[in-house]
């Protein structure tokens, strides 16, 4: 069965806006001569790591002569940065590609191209199953993305890559990975030549990145790949082995982001607790955090995806005590049953996880904590589900993500005994989701009366929406701030007090007469 047949998706129809025909963009070059540039829209799906990759692609495309537009209906070409993590994400990616193809059929963009994790993971198989896409490009195409797209627009055939295990592209030993030529690593690029205005600062090392959003938060990639071998996860096979970015590159990019209006840096990777191990210093994140928090204009640094088995006391202490680092711990527990976690090739159990949470809260009493969990894994018993539910009750997490298990091609779990049928997985997932919603609503209510500092995302009149330390972007709740002082704007950090809650969302009142002077 092909990847498209697995998706089970109906064709989706989208039409371009009435009386609007995509055209090429006209601009004057350095000599004053008016030329035209093909318009391209980059559509991003999946995680924050993909957002970084899309902004690198955008910079490469713009530097290669393309004009970036926000809406696919206004573009000559649409580049869809897909997600290939789990079944639902694959369906979303394929649906988006089909929607872009329908726009093309209705007279919109001329070219639809798939990039990203789904494209890298399936390559030629995806191209064969999805002829609506004009090309499927892998990570190795990223350095020459502008030339690739120009060739595709010109009607030249493109041979899609045959997927390979990208873990084989780097030495097994982490400290040996910095020697020799590196494979293409999305989101790691640095450039020392001039780019178009708005793509890089006027001088100094140049991050190869072009912001596609305007909000006060931006993801910043620490590393790519993963060395762990969780039995349910295919990510290492198409993202490769773990490779840290040099600290100097990260700090340089942080400064560039701050110059472009970013006030919160969201540090992303497949496993942030491994940062530095291939650079010879497993505690490198502890020394990097103060450098990032000290960047002029940055108000908050938030760390994502901490592996519980690797969360060392020194990192907990650094996160809890470094001014400007969010009191927020994104811990990937995945389950709470010890025996089931062993089948997942994970470590820990409910008792150890609760002890770890105790250490975190002893260091940072008001810290926000979120985690994700898989329900319905092969061999999961009702007793395992009860262990998970009991743990959730005791853990008092601020945000809980629950995913029903699905087989992922090439993973160990596919061949395990004890698979549950879809109805049973759905029923178990629904039960755990209902409990999680109740518990996180209670946790939000527990925060009433607490002081918070809210980074404002949107401001309308005297109210605003934003996030304090305890709420991460996109996947967690948000905070509505009332009684804002005059002049408050997006990007300000406003001291407030929590006065109410609604589900996982908080309601807070701003400190009287406060004016942000550090934005």
Secondary structure, DSSP 4 states (H G I P E B T S, - for coil): --HHHHHTPPP----PPTT----PEEEE-TTS-EEEE-EEEEEE-SSHHHHHHHHHHHHHHHHTTPEE-S-GGG-SEEEEEE--SSHHHHHHHHHHHHHHHHHHHTT--SEEEEEHHHHHHHTHHHHHH-TTSSEE--GGGGGGHHHHHHHHHTT----PPPP--GGGGS-SSGGGTTSSPPPP-TT--EE-S---TTTS-SSSSEE-------SSEEEEE-EE------TT--HHHHH-S-EEPPHHHHHHHHHHHHHTT--EEEEE-S-GGGTTGGGT-TTHHHHHHHHHHTSTT--EEEE--B-GGG--HHHHHHHHHSTTB-SEEEB--B-S-HHHHHHTT----HHHHHHHHHHHHHH-TT-EEEEEEEES-TT--HHHHHHHHHHHHHH--SEEEEEE----TT-GGGG-S-PPPHHHHHHHHHHHHHHHHHHHHHHHHHTTT-EEEEEEEEEETTEEEEE-TT--TTTS--EEEESPPTT--TT-EEEEEEEEEETTEEEEEEPTT------
